[in-house]
Amino acid sequence: MARSTHAYVRGNTVKFYEWLAASSAAKRLPQGPAIWICGDCHLGNLGPLSDGEGNVEIQIRDLDQTVIGNPAHDLIRLGLSLATAARGSDLPGVTTARMVEEMIDGYEHALADREEEYLGREPEVVRVVKRRALGRRWRHLAKERIDGPEPTIPIGKKFWPLEPAERSALVELFSDPDVKHAILSLDGRDRARELRLVDAAYWMKGCSSLGLLRYAGIIAIKGAKGRESFALVDIKEAIAAAAPIAPQAVMPADPAERVVAGARALSPHLGERTIAARLLGKSVFIRELAPQDMKLEVEQFTESQAVKAARYLAFIVGKAHARQMDRGQRNSWRRTLLDHHGSGIDAPTWLWQAVVDLSGSHEAGYLEHCRRYALQRVA
């Protein structure tokens, strides 16, 4: 998180909501329809996802924080992430203002179901990663993650050896008939096939996993002719979300079941490849990793790329939200978004003010984080 301000924004979801609640914009936030939201809708949590049948779409790809909540929170989180990426690219503040304007344009088009106007309009930063995703196969995933003819997970910086109790628990997990059938049904495989755990390791991956169970596993699936194919799965502990929950929202009490329900509502390509389970007394969700699943990694934006990305990615988020609303809800929410209240830019005052307030809180928080990190390194 200390590497850059943009890395810091990805890892501070709890602080984000604390800062938002304390900001001057908090009282101005409209209450949109109570729907499933990402809850952590930053730039890195969108990207290409495979449906398991060769089709790839840009969708929300991380739903750890998903809740039934206020869609305004996803817009603000995305706006802050884009503003931080723009600052990291040495772009002027006027570019951030244009990005927020274009975000509303893209999101509003999704609510109005005008998707055809966006076909073929993917920004270059999105087109490049999607093109790479479409060209990826299992061998690319294996080359990145695993070694050998009987695949094994290489122990090192990212993958750590398991304790005996962890390995036994994982073997038992993948031997459970319900888990086995659920995994085999994810992409229409024959449920009568045999499934076995080949190898597994603890996965040191990302800020959201620190202190939680996170494993990578290789499973072998025996086909009708006796040949085995391999799949890489991600097993991750699910915990309570930091994102605010809408009043009277009814959601699964189990954290992993909540994640699966939110994924199916927001990102069908991901949700249909994810199941909930129990491991070592913890709630976990399991998903098969497809070679085409990638995140958007933006090192540097040009001004044109930043503006186009803001419009397109807000459109993607809008699609995820809009599919859960009826026409009346979409129209009502659109009218709220288009009521600018004299903000001086072509975007709602509450969104612009929230991005400005949070940018300041984020910068101060980042510098304090770096100070503490430097002191720890000296110690």
C-alpha positions in Angstrom: 0.0 0.0 0.0 2.9 2.4 0.5 4.1 2.0 -3.1 1.7 4.6 -4.5 -1.4 6.6 -3.6 -3.3 4.4 -6.1 -2.2 1.3 -4.3 -3.3 2.8 -1.0 -6.8 3.5 -2.3 -7.2 -0.2 -3.2 -6.4 -1.4 0.3 -8.3 1.1 2.6 -12.0 0.2 2.2 -12.7 0.5 5.9 -11.1 4.0 6.1 -12.9 5.0 2.9 -16.3 4.6 4.6 -15.1 6.2 7.8 -13.9 9.2 5.8 -17.1 9.4 3.8 -19.2 9.4 6.9 -17.2 12.2 8.3 -17.1 14.3 5.1 -19.2 17.4 4.4 -20.7 15.5 1.5 -22.2 12.7 3.7 -25.5 14.6 4.4 -26.0 15.3 0.7 -25.8 11.7 -0.6 -29.0 10.6 -2.3 -30.4 7.2 -1.3 -30.6 5.2 -4.5 -32.6 2.0 -4.9 -31.6 -0.7 -2.4 -29.7 -3.1 -4.7 -26.6 -5.3 -4.6 -23.5 -3.0 -4.9 -19.8 -3.9 -5.2 -19.0 -2.0 -2.0 -15.4 -1.7 -3.1 -15.8 -0.4 -6.6 -12.2 0.8 -7.4 -10.5 0.7 -10.7 -8.6 -2.6 -10.0 -11.8 -4.4 -9.1 -13.0 -4.3 -12.7 -11.7 -6.3 -15.6 -12.3 -9.1 -18.1 -14.1 -12.2 -16.8 -14.8 -15.4 -18.6 -18.2 -17.2 -18.5 -16.4 -20.5 -18.8 -17.6 -20.9 -22.4 -15.2 -18.7 -24.2 -17.1 -15.4 -23.8 -15.4 -12.5 -22.1 -16.9 -9.3 -20.7 -15.7 -6.5 -18.6 -17.5 -6.8 -15.2 -16.9 -6.2 -11.5 -14.4 -8.9 -10.5 -14.1 -8.7 -6.7 -17.2 -8.9 -4.5 -15.7 -9.4 -1.0 -17.5 -6.2 0.2 -20.8 -6.7 -1.7 -24.0 -5.8 0.2 -27.5 -4.6 -0.6 -26.8 -0.9 -0.3 -26.8 2.5 -1.9 -25.5 2.5 -5.5 -24.1 6.0 -4.8 -21.3 4.4 -2.8 -20.0 2.5 -5.8 -20.0 5.7 -7.9 -18.0 7.6 -5.2 -15.5 4.7 -4.7 -14.9 4.5 -8.5 -14.7 8.3 -8.7 -12.0 8.5 -6.0 -10.1 5.6 -7.6 -10.1 7.3 -11.0 -9.2 10.7 -9.5 -6.2 9.1 -7.7 -5.1 7.4 -10.9 -5.2 10.7 -12.7 -3.1 12.4 -10.0 -0.6 9.6 -10.2 -0.4 10.2 -13.9 0.4 13.9 -13.3 -2.8 15.0 -14.9 -4.3 18.4 -13.9 -7.3 18.8 -11.7 -9.5 19.8 -14.6 -9.1 16.3 -16.0 -10.6 14.9 -12.8 -13.6 17.3 -13.2 -14.0 16.0 -16.8 -13.7 12.4 -15.6 -16.5 12.9 -13.0 -18.7 14.4 -15.7 -18.0 11.5 -18.1 -18.7 9.0 -15.3 -22.2 10.3 -14.9 -22.7 10.2 -18.7 -21.6 6.6 -18.9 -23.6 5.5 -15.9 -26.8 7.3 -17.1 -26.5 5.6 -20.5 -26.5 2.2 -18.7 -29.6 3.1 -16.7 -31.3 4.3 -19.9 -30.5 0.9 -21.5 -28.6 2.6 -24.4 -25.8 0.0 -24.5 -25.6 0.0 -28.3 -24.1 3.5 -28.1 -21.2 2.0 -26.2 -20.5 -1.0 -28.4 -17.0 -0.7 -29.9 -16.2 2.3 -27.7 -14.0 0.6 -25.2 -11.0 2.8 -24.2 -7.6 1.6 -25.3 -6.6 0.7 -21.7 -9.6 -1.6 -21.6 -9.3 -2.9 -25.1 -5.6 -4.0 -24.6 -6.3 -6.0 -21.4 -9.5 -7.6 -23.0 -7.5 -8.6 -26.1 -4.9 -10.2 -23.9 -7.6 -12.0 -22.0 -9.2 -13.4 -25.1 -5.9 -14.9 -26.2 -5.2 -16.6 -22.9 -5.5 -20.3 -22.4 -4.9 -22.8 -19.5 -1.2 -23.0 -20.4 -0.8 -19.3 -19.8 -2.3 -19.6 -16.3 -0.2 -22.7 -15.6 3.0 -20.9 -16.7 2.2 -18.1 -14.3 1.1 -20.0 -11.3 2.2 -23.7 -11.4 5.0 -26.0 -12.5 5.5 -29.6 -13.7 3.7 -32.4 -15.5 1.7 -33.2 -12.4 1.1 -29.6 -11.5 2.4 -28.3 -8.2 2.2 -24.9 -6.7 5.7 -23.4 -6.3 6.4 -22.5 -2.7 8.0 -19.0 -2.4 7.1 -15.4 -1.8 3.5 -15.7 -2.8 2.7 -19.3 -1.9 3.5 -20.7 1.5 3.5 -24.3 2.7 0.5 -25.7 4.5 0.3 -26.9 8.1 -0.8 -30.6 8.3 -4.2 -29.5 9.6 -4.7 -27.1 6.7 -3.9 -29.8 4.1 -6.2 -32.3 5.8 -9.0 -29.8 5.9 -8.6 -29.0 2.2 -8.5 -32.7 1.2 -11.7 -33.2 3.2 -13.3 -30.1 1.6 -12.8 -31.3 -2.0 -13.9 -34.8 -0.9 -17.3 -33.5 0.3 -20.0 -34.7 -2.1 -21.8 -31.4 -2.0 -18.7 -29.3 -2.7 -17.6 -31.8 -5.4 -21.0 -31.6 -7.2 -21.1 -27.8 -6.9 -17.6 -27.5 -8.5 -18.4 -30.0 -11.3 -21.6 -28.1 -12.1 -20.0 -24.7 -12.4 -19.4 -25.1 -16.1 -21.8 -28.0 -16.8 -19.3 -30.8 -16.2 -20.7 -34.3 -15.6 -21.3 -34.6 -11.8 -20.3 -38.3 -11.9 -16.7 -37.5 -12.7 -14.0 -38.0 -10.2 -12.4 -35.0 -8.6 -9.2 -34.8 -6.4 -7.0 -32.2 -4.8 -3.6 -32.4 -6.4 -1.8 -29.6 -4.5 -2.5 -26.6 -2.4 -0.7 -23.7 -0.7 -1.5 -20.7 1.4 -1.8 -17.7 -1.0 -0.3 -14.4 0.2 -2.3 -12.2 -2.1 -3.6 -8.6 -1.6 -4.5 -6.4 1.3 -8.0 -7.8 1.7 -6.6 -11.3 2.5 -4.2 -10.3 5.3 -5.0 -12.2 8.5 -7.6 -14.4 6.7 -7.6 -17.9 5.2 -6.6 -17.7 1.5 -5.5 -20.8 -0.5 -4.7 -21.7 -4.0 -5.5 -25.3 -5.0 -5.0 -27.4 -8.1 -7.8 -30.0 -8.7 -7.8 -32.8 -11.2 -11.0 -33.8 -12.9 -11.1 -37.2 -14.6 -13.0 -37.2 -17.9 -15.1 -39.9 -19.4 -12.0 -41.5 -21.1 -10.0 -41.5 -18.0 -7.9 -38.5 -18.8 -7.4 -35.8 -16.2 -7.7 -32.1 -16.8 -6.6 -29.6 -14.2 -8.1 -26.5 -12.7 -6.8 -23.8 -10.4 -9.1 -22.7 -7.7 -9.1 -19.8 -5.2 -10.4 -20.5 -1.7 -10.9 -17.3 0.3 -12.3 -16.6 3.7 -15.4 -14.3 3.7 -16.0 -11.9 6.5 -18.5 -9.1 7.3 -18.5 -6.2 4.8 -17.4 -2.7 5.7 -19.8 -1.2 3.1 -23.0 0.3 4.7 -26.1 -1.9 4.4 -29.5 -0.5 3.2 -32.2 -0.3 5.9 -34.4 -3.5 6.0 -32.1 -5.2 3.5 -32.5 -9.0 3.5 -29.2 -10.8 2.8 -27.7 -14.2 3.6 -26.3 -14.3 7.1 -23.3 -16.4 6.1 -20.6 -14.1 4.6 -19.6 -16.5 1.8 -23.2 -16.9 0.7 -23.6 -13.1 0.7 -20.6 -12.8 -1.6 -22.0 -15.5 -4.0 -25.4 -13.8 -4.0 -23.9 -10.4 -4.7 -21.7 -11.8 -7.4 -24.6 -13.4 -9.2 -26.5 -10.2 -9.2 -23.7 -7.9 -10.2 -21.3 -10.1 -12.3 -22.9 -13.2 -13.8 -19.6 -14.4 -15.3 -18.1 -14.5 -11.8 -21.1 -15.5 -9.8 -21.8 -18.6 -11.9 -18.3 -19.8 -11.1 -18.4 -19.2 -7.4 -19.7 -21.4 -4.5 -19.9 -21.0 -0.7 -18.5 -23.6 1.7 -17.0 -24.1 5.2 -13.3 -24.7 5.9 -11.6 -24.9 9.4 -14.8 -23.5 10.9 -14.7 -20.5 8.6 -17.0 -19.3 5.9 -15.2 -19.4 2.5 -16.0 -19.0 -1.1 -14.4 -21.0 -3.9 -14.1 -20.0 -7.5 -12.3 -21.6 -10.4 -9.8 -19.2 -11.9 -10.2 -18.8 -15.7 -7.1 -17.8 -17.8 -9.2 -14.9 -19.1 -9.8 -13.4 -15.6 -7.6 -10.3 -15.4 -7.6 -7.0 -13.6 -7.2 -3.5 -15.1 -3.7 -2.4 -14.2 -3.1 1.2 -15.2 0.4 2.5 -14.6 -0.1 5.9 -16.4 -3.1 7.6 -18.0 -3.1 10.1 -20.7 -5.8 12.8 -20.4 -7.8 11.2 -23.3 -7.5 7.7 -21.8 -8.5 8.9 -18.3 -11.7 10.6 -19.6 -12.7 7.7 -21.8 -12.0 5.1 -19.1 -14.1 7.0 -16.6 -17.1 7.0 -19.0 -16.7 3.4 -19.9 -16.1 1.9 -16.5 -19.0 3.9 -15.0 -21.1 2.4 -17.8 -20.0 -1.1 -16.7 -21.0 -0.4 -13.1 -24.3 1.1 -14.3 -25.1 -2.1 -16.2 -24.4 -4.1 -13.0 -26.8 -1.9 -11.1 -29.4 -1.4 -13.8 -30.1 -5.2 -14.3 -31.4 -5.3 -10.7 -33.9 -2.3 -11.1 -37.3 -2.1 -12.7 -38.0 0.7 -15.2 -39.5 3.0 -12.6 -36.5 2.6 -10.3 -34.1 3.3 -13.2 -35.9 6.4 -14.3 -36.2 7.7 -10.7 -32.5 7.2 -10.1 -31.6 8.8 -13.4 -33.5 11.9 -12.5 -31.7 12.1 -9.2 -28.3 11.8 -10.9 -29.2 14.4 -13.6 -30.3 17.0 -11.0 -26.9 18.8 -10.8 -27.9 21.6 -8.3 -25.5 24.2 -9.7 -22.3 22.4 -9.0 -20.5 24.2 -11.8 -19.7 21.0 -13.6 -22.0 18.6 -15.5 -22.2 16.2 -12.6 -24.2 16.0 -9.3 -22.8 18.2 -6.5 -22.8 15.3 -4.0 -20.6 13.2 -6.2 -18.1 16.0 -7.0 -18.0 17.1 -3.3 -17.5 13.5 -2.1 -14.6 12.9 -4.5 -12.9 16.3 -3.5 -13.3 15.6 0.2 -12.2 12.0 0.0 -9.2 12.9 -2.2 -7.9 15.2 0.7 -8.6 12.5 3.4 -6.9 9.9 1.2 -3.8 12.0 0.6 -3.4 12.7 4.3 -4.0 9.1 5.2 -1.5 7.9 2.6 1.3 10.1 3.9 0.6 9.0 7.5 0.6 5.3 6.3 4.0 5.9 4.6 5.4 7.5 7.8 4.4 4.5 9.9 5.7 2.1 7.3 9.1 3.9 7.2 9.3 3.9 11.0 8.6 0.1 11.1 11.3 -0.5 8.5 13.8 1.5 10.6 12.9 -0.4 13.7 
